[in-house]
Amino acid sequence: MQSRLLELVARGTPLPDMLNAITRGIEQLAPGMMASVLLLDEEGRLHMGAGASLPPAYNAAVEGLAIGPNVGSCGAAAYWKTLVVVTDINTHPNWAFFRHNMKGYRLQACWSGPILSSEGRVLGTLAMYYNEPRAPKPHELHIIETMAHIASVALEKAQAERERERLLARERQARHEAEAASRMKDEFLSTLSHELRTPLTSILGWAQLLRTRPMPEEKRQRALETIERNARAQTRLIEDLLDISRIVTGKLRLDVHPLEPQSVLEAALEAVRPAAEAKGVRLELRLSPDVGPLPVDAERLQQMVWNLLTNAIKFTPAGGQVVVRLERGEREARLEVEDTGEGISPDFLPHVFERFRQADSSTTRAHGGLGLGLAIVRHLVEMHGGSVSAHSEGPGRGATFRIRLPLTPPRAPEPPPARLARPAQHPRLLAAETPSLEGLRILVVEDEPDTQALLSEVLEGSHAQVLRAASTREALELLGSVRPDVLVSDIGMAGGEDGYCLIRRIRAGERDGQHLPAVALTAFARGEDRRRALAAGFDMHVAKPLNTSTLLSVVASLIPSRGT
């Protein structure tokens, strides 16, 4: 019997069949006896594994029985990890709480032994029942011990098989996810290459034409506008990539202050208006008069709205409309961007805020982009403690994106310190007139020759006198003999000393109320980079790529009599 049962285990007989074979084998070895196997779960409860000869009502009654020191024969055997012999159920204290239910089952004796794993962990119990009071004989105790061991082998093999299947399933899932991630990465890199090369094609192509071919003034202006527009598009792509990197690494920080949102929303609309007008898409802002101040990062709020507007304009055909609404609720502000565009299919709607996800990522797709803008919106909204959702009735029915931002009690807005102000980066948000810098002596410190030449041309074009230095050392040598009115310096420079070192040495040498107004002009464009520049001693921080009008406005603002 023992060898036959072990052979069944070795063959991989399903566990229910194996446990039934064990109980039938016991019953063949001891006529008149009924056997059962109960399995122990992680919560300390016993469940029926096999016991076809026992009354079904009894099996149902003991299902889910919690083990304990005095819980029948099986509950106590599992608790104490030892054989529990009850020769007379009617008199044994362990069965006192069962006794009133036992009369209909005609069960009089129960001997139960624990089924232990190779590590001594309780897997279940194996029990022998009789219809009369009875004490076990030595060979019957041996049967319990032997069969409990076989049951242990079967259970451990089944557990090992389940664990193997679980690991295989996890491996398959991990492989599937890795393959999906690899495909997504390949698609993203292909899209990234396309999105970066596309504006470069226009920039380089028009630049070459301007250099080699005479053009009418109107076409020349259109070429310059195309170059600028594509350069800004590439800048936006790079900013999105950097923002996603900061989000993933947890390095993105907010500068939250209560502010009136109207100017921020208007700035976002003005930033996208040229693209909307080029497509023939109408823009509209509907602002509730009672919105009041919102506790937000102004720059990031504008970025959220800009991304939603850009997305809406991209998918809205000529003659369509994009509406921005903002209203105040009891506990939150609700911002909506609604368009009359292509809409979103139901199967893509749940994925619309995922990174790198696009409804159409094929090479024949009609719309560009990296699939980052909406993911950035979601992260920025959640960093503000809010939520964002997308709604669409389906293809051709338009889409609505809703942002919910928590409110604080209304109070006077607290604008951020002036030194933290970041100049607007879109030409429509700048001063209408370029300020004159006539009579100002400006020291430009920049180690990249092309950028130094550009800065000089911009500043001299506004009638400033420009002094040039390609390193911290050259700048300090010039400052030893000349006192400029303003310093414009790069941060990252070759030669061992950067812009931070330069401004610290300048500030350390100033005496008697001296203060040289200083602008950090740098490709280190994160919020923490801006704060670091200001902490080092710069008065303003302007991020590259350079917006010439922004630079002129910033320089003029540092000289009170020249501010616009």
C-alpha positions as a printed NumPy array, in Angstrom:
array([[  0.   ,   0.   ,   0.   ],
       [  2.74 ,   2.458,   1.005],
       [  4.777,   1.899,  -2.168],
       [  1.672,   2.211,  -4.359],
       [  0.733,   5.535,  -2.783],
       [  4.29 ,   6.862,  -3.111],
       [  4.242,   5.831,  -6.769],
       [  1.075,   7.906,  -7.23 ],
       [  2.868,  10.871,  -5.648],
       [  5.842,  10.383,  -7.965],
       [  3.564,  10.337, -11.002],
       [  2.238,  13.754, -10.087],
       [ -1.288,  12.63 ,  -9.272],
       [ -3.486,  15.691,  -8.652],
       [ -3.652,  16.521,  -4.96 ],
       [ -7.418,  15.9  ,  -4.447],
       [ -7.083,  12.453,  -6.063],
       [ -3.959,  11.765,  -4.027],
       [ -5.613,  12.619,  -0.71 ],
       [ -8.652,  10.507,  -1.595],
       [ -6.333,   7.589,  -2.408],
       [ -4.672,   7.968,   1.016],
       [ -7.979,   7.927,   2.91 ],
       [ -9.242,   4.941,   0.903],
       [ -5.973,   3.126,   1.532],
       [ -6.276,   3.682,   5.29 ],
       [ -9.85 ,   2.406,   5.262],
       [ -8.729,  -0.746,   3.423],
       [ -6.068,  -1.395,   6.066],
       [ -8.534,  -0.925,   8.943],
       [-12.047,  -2.16 ,   8.069],
       [-14.886,  -0.322,   9.789],
       [-12.86 ,   2.875,  10.077],
       [-13.48 ,   6.185,   8.253],
       [-10.532,   8.466,   7.421],
       [-10.169,  12.161,   6.644],
       [ -7.457,  14.637,   5.718],
       [ -7.867,  18.272,   6.753],
       [ -5.592,  21.01 ,   5.38 ],
       [ -4.384,  23.963,   7.485],
       [ -4.484,  27.471,   5.996],
       [ -2.328,  30.474,   6.904],
       [ -4.986,  31.779,   9.289],
       [ -4.955,  28.633,  11.42 ],
       [ -8.163,  27.079,  10.076],
       [ -8.751,  23.531,   8.832],
       [-10.408,  22.732,   5.511],
       [-11.613,  19.439,   4.063],
       [ -9.034,  17.75 ,   1.842],
       [-10.522,  14.26 ,   1.708],
       [-13.127,  12.329,   3.7  ],
       [-15.668,  10.792,   1.371],
       [-16.706,   8.107,   3.876],
       [-17.675,  10.557,   6.592],
       [-21.188,  12.051,   6.737],
       [-21.317,  15.083,   4.403],
       [-23.055,  17.12 ,   7.112],
       [-20.187,  16.429,   9.508],
       [-17.603,  17.453,   6.914],
       [-19.528,  20.685,   6.368],
       [-19.691,  21.293,  10.134],
       [-15.912,  21.091,  10.621],
       [-15.075,  23.128,   7.497],
       [-13.043,  26.196,   8.497],
       [-12.522,  24.937,  12.069],
       [ -9.987,  27.053,  13.972],
       [ -7.285,  24.99 ,  15.669],
       [ -6.752,  25.242,  19.399],
       [ -5.441,  23.331,  22.437],
       [ -8.823,  21.717,  23.184],
       [-10.556,  21.756,  19.792],
       [-11.638,  18.17 ,  19.122],
       [ -9.01 ,  15.738,  17.906],
       [ -7.862,  17.42 ,  14.681],
       [ -7.823,  20.993,  16.017],
       [ -5.771,  19.919,  19.03 ],
       [ -3.424,  17.706,  16.965],
       [ -2.632,  20.623,  14.646],
       [ -2.179,  22.978,  17.603],
       [  0.12 ,  20.69 ,  19.637],
       [  1.833,  19.058,  16.614],
       [  1.3  ,  15.633,  18.13 ],
       [ -1.067,  12.662,  17.986],
       [ -4.342,  13.225,  19.842],
       [ -6.308,  10.074,  20.684],
       [ -9.939,  10.392,  21.762],
       [-11.287,   6.934,  22.548],
       [-14.787,   8.164,  23.455],
       [-16.123,  11.348,  21.928],
       [-19.076,  11.346,  24.358],
       [-16.849,  11.807,  27.405],
       [-13.69 ,  13.544,  26.219],
       [-13.516,  17.288,  27.151],
       [-12.039,  18.237,  23.744],
       [-15.359,  17.327,  22.136],
       [-17.62 ,  19.055,  24.647],
       [-18.584,  21.905,  22.311],
       [-19.26 ,  19.393,  19.455],
       [-21.117,  16.851,  21.472],
       [-24.641,  18.181,  20.96 ],
       [-24.12 ,  17.93 ,  17.188],
       [-22.474,  14.515,  17.148],
       [-25.485,  12.308,  17.897],
       [-26.703,  12.308,  14.326],
       [-23.282,  11.358,  12.947],
       [-22.791,   8.123,  15.021],
       [-19.086,   8.906,  15.411],
       [-17.738,   7.607,  18.738],
       [-13.923,   7.67 ,  18.519],
       [-11.404,   9.881,  16.69 ],
       [ -7.633,   9.582,  16.547],
       [ -5.836,  12.407,  14.749],
       [ -2.203,  13.024,  13.905],
       [ -0.541,  16.136,  12.454],
       [  0.777,  16.181,   8.9  ],
       [  4.16 ,  17.885,   9.23 ],
       [  6.399,  19.272,   6.511],
       [ 10.061,  18.355,   6.286],
       [ 10.729,  21.571,   8.207],
       [  8.25 ,  20.699,  10.976],
       [  5.509,  23.044,   9.801],
       [  1.92 ,  21.839,  10.217],
       [  0.29 ,  21.202,   6.84 ],
       [ -2.879,  19.553,   8.1  ],
       [ -4.18 ,  16.526,   9.994],
       [ -4.987,  12.89 ,   9.251],
       [ -7.788,  11.346,  11.312],
       [ -9.35 ,   7.903,  11.85 ],
       [-12.976,   7.69 ,  13.043],
       [-14.981,   4.754,  14.45 ],
       [-18.676,   4.27 ,  15.141],
       [-17.891,   2.894,  18.597],
       [-15.628,   3.917,  21.48 ],
       [-12.24 ,   2.436,  20.743],
       [ -8.553,   2.74 ,  21.633],
       [ -5.96 ,   2.321,  18.875],
       [ -3.784,  -0.722,  18.568],
       [ -0.043,  -0.295,  17.902],
       [ -0.351,  -1.161,  14.194],
       [ -3.153,   1.413,  13.827],
       [ -0.96 ,   4.13 ,  15.318],
       [  1.699,   3.058,  12.814],
       [ -0.863,   3.438,  10.   ],
       [ -1.598,   7.016,  11.094],
       [  2.109,   7.858,  11.256],
       [  2.897,   6.251,   7.885],
       [ -0.056,   7.752,   6.041],
       [  0.56 ,  11.182,   7.561],
       [  4.099,  11.006,   6.18 ],
       [  2.838,  10.073,   2.695],
       [  0.297,  12.913,   2.896],
       [  3.14 ,  15.25 ,   3.856],
       [  5.149,  14.178,   0.801],
       [  2.11 ,  14.701,  -1.437],
       [  1.309,  18.109,   0.05 ],
       [  4.894,  19.363,  -0.172],
       [  5.131,  18.164,  -3.763],
       [  1.865,  19.928,  -4.587],
       [  3.061,  23.091,  -2.852],
       [  6.353,  22.913,  -4.741],
       [  4.431,  22.484,  -7.984],
       [  2.199,  25.454,  -7.168],
       [  5.248,  27.527,  -6.292],
       [  6.901,  26.467,  -9.54 ],
       [  3.781,  27.451, -11.484],
       [  3.632,  30.739,  -9.597],
       [  7.269,  31.473, -10.392],
       [  6.763,  30.473, -14.018],
       [  3.706,  32.71 , -14.238],
       [  5.628,  35.555, -12.634],
       [  8.518,  34.954, -15.012],
       [  6.142,  34.927, -17.983],
       [  4.533,  38.115, -16.726],
       [  7.921,  39.732, -16.142],
       [  9.055,  38.655, -19.607],
       [  5.848,  39.987, -21.123],
       [  6.277,  43.29 , -19.282],
       [  9.949,  43.463, -20.272],
       [  9.074,  42.801, -23.915],
       [  6.315,  45.406, -23.765],
       [  8.699,  47.871, -22.121],
       [ 11.317,  47.105, -24.757],
       [  8.797,  47.666, -27.54 ],
       [  7.648,  50.873, -25.894],
       [ 11.273,  51.996, -25.499],
       [ 12.01 ,  51.229, -29.141],
       [  8.87 ,  53.072, -30.224],
       [  9.771,  55.984, -27.97 ],
       [ 13.344,  56.189, -29.271],
       [ 12.053,  56.045, -32.824],
       [  9.519,  58.756, -32.032],
       [ 12.147,  60.81 , -30.195],
       [ 14.48 ,  60.615, -33.177],
       [ 11.647,  61.689, -35.467],
       [ 10.479,  64.513, -33.204],
       [ 14.007,  65.901, -32.745],
       [ 14.994,  65.566, -36.383],
       [ 11.815,  67.121, -37.751],
       [ 12.391,  70.628, -36.317],
       [ 16.112,  70.318, -37.056],
       [ 15.264,  69.709, -40.707],
       [ 13.352,  72.979, -40.882],
       [ 15.962,  74.878, -38.861],
       [ 18.962,  73.682, -40.88 ],
       [ 17.145,  73.791, -44.209],
       [ 15.91 ,  77.363, -43.879],
       [ 19.242,  78.488, -42.383],
       [ 21.07 ,  77.125, -45.441],
       [ 18.591,  78.782, -47.801],
       [ 18.948,  82.126, -46.031],
       [ 22.711,  81.877, -46.357],
       [ 22.855,  80.785, -50.002],
       [ 19.806,  82.244, -51.734],
       [ 18.459,  85.789, -52.011],
       [ 14.866,  86.037, -50.782],
       [ 12.127,  88.644, -50.735],
       [ 11.748,  90.214, -47.304],
       [  8.366,  88.581, -46.717],
       [  9.729,  85.091, -47.406],
       [ 12.827,  85.856, -45.347],
       [ 10.676,  86.794, -42.354],
       [  8.616,  83.638, -42.818],
       [ 11.823,  81.588, -42.853],
       [ 13.01 ,  83.198, -39.624],
       [  9.641,  82.58 , -37.985],
       [  9.833,  78.932, -39.051],
       [ 13.305,  78.571, -37.578],
       [ 12.205,  80.143, -34.311],
       [  9.01 ,  78.088, -34.097],
       [ 10.856,  74.819, -34.65 ],
       [ 13.591,  75.746, -32.189],
       [ 10.911,  76.377, -29.562],
       [  9.293,  73.03 , -30.371],
       [ 12.603,  71.275, -29.833],
       [ 13.131,  73.164, -26.58 ],
       [  9.718,  71.981, -25.375],
       [ 10.616,  68.372, -26.173],
       [ 13.808,  68.653, -24.163],
       [ 11.974,  70.29 , -21.256],
       [  9.406,  67.483, -21.239],
       [ 12.156,  64.861, -21.158],
       [ 13.887,  66.651, -18.29 ],
       [ 10.627,  67.03 , -16.366],
       [  9.826,  63.334, -16.712],
       [ 13.324,  62.497, -15.483],
       [ 12.861,  64.775, -12.462],
       [  9.462,  63.251, -11.744],
       [ 10.735,  59.662, -11.956],
       [ 13.702,  60.419,  -9.682],
       [ 11.617,  62.474,  -7.248],
       [ 13.659,  65.629,  -7.879],
       [ 10.865,  67.855,  -9.146],
       [  9.985,  70.512,  -6.56 ],
       [  7.117,  72.981,  -6.399],
       [  7.215,  76.635,  -5.343],
       [  3.634,  77.026,  -4.085],
       [  2.146,  80.437,  -3.289],
       [ -1.447,  81.703,  -3.281],
       [ -2.023,  83.626,  -6.511],
       [ -4.805,  84.91 ,  -8.715],
       [ -4.879,  82.435, -11.621],
       [ -6.239,  84.692, -14.372],
       [ -2.872,  86.035, -15.513],
       [ -1.373,  82.54 , -15.557],
       [ -4.222,  81.159, -17.658],
       [ -4.087,  84.118, -20.028],
       [ -0.34 ,  83.651, -20.422],
       [ -0.842,  79.979, -21.293],
       [ -3.471,  80.888, -23.885],
       [ -1.26 ,  83.56 , -25.416],
       [  1.601,  81.078, -25.633],
       [ -0.429,  78.675, -27.787],
       [ -2.461,  81.25 , -29.709],
       [ -0.107,  81.327, -32.744],
       [ -0.473,  77.555, -33.165],
       [ -4.25 ,  77.805, -32.765],
       [ -4.536,  80.647, -35.271],
       [ -2.357,  78.768, -37.748],
       [ -4.83 ,  75.852, -37.618],
       [ -7.951,  78.002, -37.519],
       [ -8.899,  76.866, -34.012],
       [-10.72 ,  79.334, -31.733],
       [ -9.559,  79.769, -28.133],
       [-11.819,  80.947, -25.322],
       [-11.269,  81.549, -21.595],
       [-14.261,  81.413, -19.251],
       [-13.198,  82.416, -15.776],
       [-15.639,  82.441, -12.87 ],
       [-15.393,  85.801, -11.057],
       [-15.34 ,  84.21 ,  -7.588],
       [-12.387,  81.86 ,  -8.081],
       [-10.074,  83.797,  -5.789],
       [ -6.443,  82.888,  -5.093],
       [ -5.215,  79.327,  -5.603],
       [ -2.289,  77.716,  -3.741],
       [ -0.211,  76.689,  -6.759],
       [  3.197,  76.877,  -8.357],
       [  2.566,  79.546, -11.003],
       [  5.102,  78.189, -13.47 ],
       [  3.787,  74.633, -13.153],
       [  0.143,  75.719, -13.399],
       [  0.974,  77.487, -16.648],
       [  2.795,  74.345, -17.807],
       [ -0.239,  72.166, -16.997],
       [ -2.605,  74.416, -18.922],
       [ -0.114,  74.841, -21.77 ],
       [  0.216,  71.071, -22.149],
       [ -3.556,  70.554, -22.132],
       [ -4.072,  73.367, -24.634],
       [ -1.313,  72.1  , -26.904],
       [ -2.848,  68.641, -26.825],
       [ -6.323,  70.011, -27.554],
       [ -5.14 ,  72.171, -30.461],
       [ -3.171,  69.261, -31.919],
       [ -6.284,  67.087, -32.152],
       [ -8.805,  69.78 , -33.125],
       [ -9.378,  70.416, -36.838],
       [ -9.761,  73.787, -38.522],
       [-12.92 ,  75.573, -37.449],
       [-12.927,  73.835, -34.087],
       [-12.881,  75.388, -30.64 ],
       [-10.944,  74.931, -27.404],
       [-12.468,  76.348, -24.218],
       [-10.708,  76.796, -20.875],
       [-12.983,  77.061, -17.828],
       [-12.093,  77.737, -14.216],
       [-14.613,  77.831, -11.388],
       [-14.591,  77.518,  -7.625],
       [-16.305,  74.767,  -5.637],
       [-16.671,  74.379,  -1.896],
       [-13.375,  72.553,  -1.413],
       [-11.659,  72.694,  -4.771],
       [-11.094,  74.673,  -7.926],
       [-12.167,  72.972, -11.15 ],
       [-10.22 ,  73.676, -14.324],
       [-11.463,  72.276, -17.632],
       [ -9.978,  72.246, -21.113],
       [-12.642,  71.17 , -23.597],
       [-12.165,  70.745, -27.332],
       [-14.304,  69.839, -30.322],
       [-11.611,  67.633, -31.791],
       [-11.055,  64.005, -32.676],
       [-12.054,  62.596, -29.296],
       [-10.568,  59.574, -27.521],
       [-11.477,  55.945, -28.137],
       [-12.82 ,  54.041, -25.091],
       [ -9.98 ,  51.495, -25.158],
       [ -7.306,  54.223, -25.01 ],
       [ -9.026,  56.464, -22.465],
       [ -7.654,  54.573, -19.392],
       [ -4.09 ,  54.982, -20.72 ],
       [ -4.211,  58.63 , -21.749],
       [ -2.069,  59.851, -18.804],
       [  0.597,  57.136, -19.064],
       [  4.148,  58.031, -20.093],
       [  5.044,  57.457, -23.746],
       [  1.516,  56.246, -24.545],
       [ -0.095,  57.512, -27.718],
       [ -3.331,  56.475, -29.366],
       [ -1.399,  56.131, -32.627],
       [  2.324,  55.399, -32.392],
       [  2.704,  54.18 , -35.978],
       [  4.946,  55.744, -38.572],
       [  1.851,  56.979, -40.391],
       [  0.38 ,  58.842, -37.43 ],
       [ -1.017,  62.269, -38.175],
       [  0.121,  63.979, -34.981],
       [  3.587,  64.374, -33.503],
       [  4.768,  64.392, -29.911],
       [  6.491,  62.089, -27.44 ],
       [  3.465,  61.138, -25.371],
       [  4.827,  62.951, -22.308],
       [  2.695,  66.072, -21.964],
       [ -0.356,  64.493, -20.326],
       [  1.793,  62.315, -18.061],
       [  3.537,  65.473, -16.844],
       [  0.156,  67.121, -16.253],
       [ -0.984,  64.197, -14.096],
       [  2.173,  64.253, -11.982],
       [  2.081,  68.031, -11.511],
       [ -1.596,  67.962, -10.531],
       [ -1.003,  65.154,  -8.033],
       [  1.974,  67.043,  -6.564],
       [ -0.493,  69.866,  -5.877],
       [ -2.757,  67.4  ,  -4.062],
       [ -5.291,  67.375,  -6.881],
       [ -6.574,  64.989,  -9.523],
       [ -7.001,  65.016, -13.289],
       [ -9.345,  63.026, -15.499],
       [-10.166,  62.717, -19.184],
       [-13.622,  62.326, -20.677],
       [-14.73 ,  61.681, -24.23 ],
       [-17.85 ,  60.279, -25.864],
       [-15.618,  58.59 , -28.413],
       [-13.934,  59.298, -31.76 ],
       [-15.132,  62.501, -33.379],
       [-16.889,  63.688, -30.205],
       [-14.194,  65.907, -28.7  ],
       [-12.569,  65.552, -25.286],
       [-12.618,  67.265, -21.911],
       [ -9.765,  67.24 , -19.41 ],
       [-10.685,  68.18 , -15.83 ],
       [ -8.223,  69.239, -13.143],
       [ -9.337,  69.488,  -9.524],
       [ -7.091,  71.475,  -7.184],
       [ -7.677,  71.833,  -3.427],
       [ -8.465,  75.287,  -2.029],
       [ -7.211,  77.092,   1.034],
       [ -9.21 ,  79.803,   2.832],
       [ -9.238,  82.954,   0.673],
       [ -6.536,  85.429,   1.602],
       [ -4.35 ,  87.995,  -0.043],
       [ -1.997,  86.373,  -2.531],
       [  1.612,  86.032,  -1.462],
       [  3.769,  86.43 ,  -4.541],
       [  7.125,  84.667,  -4.523],
       [ 10.223,  86.772,  -3.861],
       [ 11.141,  88.914,  -6.838],
       [ 14.53 ,  87.22 ,  -7.205],
       [ 12.754,  83.924,  -7.84 ],
       [ 10.635,  85.364, -10.633],
       [ 11.181,  83.597, -13.914],
       [ 10.743,  85.783, -16.966],
       [  8.134,  84.653, -19.453],
       [  9.631,  82.658, -22.297],
       [  7.104,  83.249, -25.04 ],
       [  7.433,  86.35 , -27.243],
       [  3.757,  87.276, -26.853],
       [  4.232,  87.545, -23.094],
       [  7.111,  90.001, -23.296],
       [  7.132,  93.75 , -23.181],
       [  5.823,  95.318, -26.334],
       [  8.994,  97.365, -26.802],
       [ 12.584,  96.214, -26.521],
       [ 14.311,  98.282, -23.796],
       [ 17.3  , 100.428, -24.647],
       [ 20.548,  99.678, -22.817],
       [ 22.349, 102.754, -24.128],
       [ 25.201, 103.847, -21.904],
       [ 25.381, 100.561, -19.973],
       [ 28.631,  98.652, -19.748],
       [ 27.902,  94.917, -19.584],
       [ 30.407,  92.156, -18.87 ],
       [ 29.531,  88.901, -20.66 ],
       [ 31.256,  85.77 , -19.334],
       [ 30.703,  82.812, -21.681],
       [ 33.157,  80.126, -22.762],
       [ 31.214,  78.998, -25.853],
       [ 32.281,  81.308, -28.715],
       [ 29.015,  81.161, -30.696],
       [ 26.924,  81.938, -27.629],
       [ 29.3  ,  84.726, -26.59 ],
       [ 29.018,  86.253, -30.059],
       [ 25.215,  86.008, -29.95 ],
       [ 25.006,  87.656, -26.523],
       [ 27.289,  90.447, -27.649],
       [ 25.217,  91.05 , -30.775],
       [ 21.964,  91.135, -28.785],
       [ 23.274,  93.542, -26.143],
       [ 25.133,  95.775, -28.581],
       [ 21.989,  95.873, -30.718],
       [ 20.341,  97.63 , -27.76 ],
       [ 23.259, 100.092, -27.628],
       [ 25.11 ,  98.576, -24.662],
       [ 28.894,  98.482, -24.455],
       [ 29.923,  94.83 , -24.112],
       [ 33.038,  93.491, -22.407],
       [ 33.825,  89.833, -23.114],
       [ 35.454,  87.112, -21.013],
       [ 35.71 ,  83.392, -21.75 ],
       [ 36.485,  82.226, -18.206],
       [ 36.277,  83.172, -14.549],
       [ 39.952,  84.103, -14.613],
       [ 39.504,  86.505, -17.555],
       [ 36.429,  88.025, -15.925],
       [ 38.242,  88.703, -12.649],
       [ 41.156,  90.262, -14.537],
       [ 38.75 ,  92.624, -16.323],
       [ 36.984,  93.473, -13.072],
       [ 40.334,  94.497, -11.639],
       [ 40.458,  97.44 , -14.027],
       [ 36.87 ,  98.059, -15.165],
       [ 33.602,  98.386, -13.25 ],
       [ 30.696,  97.218, -15.448],
       [ 27.067,  98.107, -14.77 ],
       [ 25.782,  94.531, -15.179],
       [ 27.297,  91.043, -15.26 ],
       [ 25.833,  88.335, -17.518],
       [ 27.554,  85.026, -16.837],
       [ 27.27 ,  81.403, -17.83 ],
       [ 27.346,  78.832, -15.005],
       [ 29.024,  75.785, -16.496],
       [ 32.412,  76.757, -17.902],
       [ 35.633,  74.943, -18.646],
       [ 38.846,  75.867, -16.892],
       [ 38.217,  74.706, -13.338],
       [ 36.089,  77.609, -12.024],
       [ 32.418,  77.997, -12.883],
       [ 29.921,  80.855, -12.652],
       [ 29.134,  80.052,  -9.019],
       [ 32.788,  80.549,  -8.133],
       [ 32.874,  83.82 , -10.081],
       [ 29.865,  85.394,  -8.358],
       [ 31.023,  84.296,  -4.9  ],
       [ 34.41 ,  85.904,  -5.445],
       [ 32.758,  89.077,  -6.737],
       [ 30.404,  89.277,  -3.741],
       [ 33.243,  88.56 ,  -1.314],
       [ 35.232,  91.497,  -2.698],
       [ 32.424,  94.084,  -2.643],
       [ 32.712,  96.856,  -0.018],
       [ 30.755,  99.869,   1.238],
       [ 27.386,  99.018,  -0.284],
       [ 28.777,  97.963,  -3.631],
       [ 26.621,  95.53 ,  -5.575],
       [ 27.184,  94.471,  -9.166],
       [ 23.829,  93.399, -10.693],
       [ 24.351,  89.879, -12.031],
       [ 22.373,  87.58 , -14.331],
       [ 22.999,  83.834, -14.527],
       [ 22.377,  82.743, -18.121],
       [ 22.664,  78.97 , -18.168],
       [ 21.444,  75.676, -19.561],
       [ 21.024,  74.462, -15.962],
       [ 17.318,  75.246, -16.017],
       [ 15.729,  73.346, -13.125],
       [ 14.045,  75.089, -10.231],
       [ 16.795,  73.947,  -7.883],
       [ 19.388,  75.318, -10.334],
       [ 17.629,  78.683, -10.223],
       [ 17.564,  78.661,  -6.426],
       [ 21.226,  77.669,  -6.281],
       [ 22.191,  80.52 ,  -8.612],
       [ 20.311,  83.056,  -6.49 ],
       [ 21.784,  81.66 ,  -3.292],
       [ 25.287,  81.975,  -4.745],
       [ 24.747,  85.696,  -5.344],
       [ 23.157,  86.173,  -8.76 ],
       [ 20.203,  88.547,  -8.913],
       [ 18.354,  86.812, -11.753],
       [ 18.422,  83.442, -13.479],
       [ 17.57 ,  83.061, -17.181],
       [ 17.485,  79.612, -18.741],
       [ 18.94 ,  78.7  , -22.099],
       [ 18.029,  78.465, -24.929],
       [ 18.153,  82.219, -25.072],
       [ 15.107,  84.375, -25.672],
       [ 16.728,  87.646, -26.688],
       [ 13.85 ,  89.894, -25.607],
       [ 13.74 ,  88.19 , -22.22 ],
       [ 17.449,  88.794, -21.691],
       [ 17.144,  92.48 , -22.571],
       [ 14.146,  92.931, -20.265],
       [ 15.933,  91.186, -17.392],
       [ 19.103,  93.258, -17.804],
       [ 17.062,  96.473, -17.952],
       [ 15.103,  95.481, -14.845],
       [ 18.327,  95.298, -12.819],
       [ 19.016,  98.979, -13.476],
       [ 16.111, 100.891, -11.86 ],
       [ 16.201, 103.759, -14.321],
       [ 16.035, 101.287, -17.265],
       [ 13.307,  98.927, -16.049],
       [ 10.284,  98.542, -18.295]])
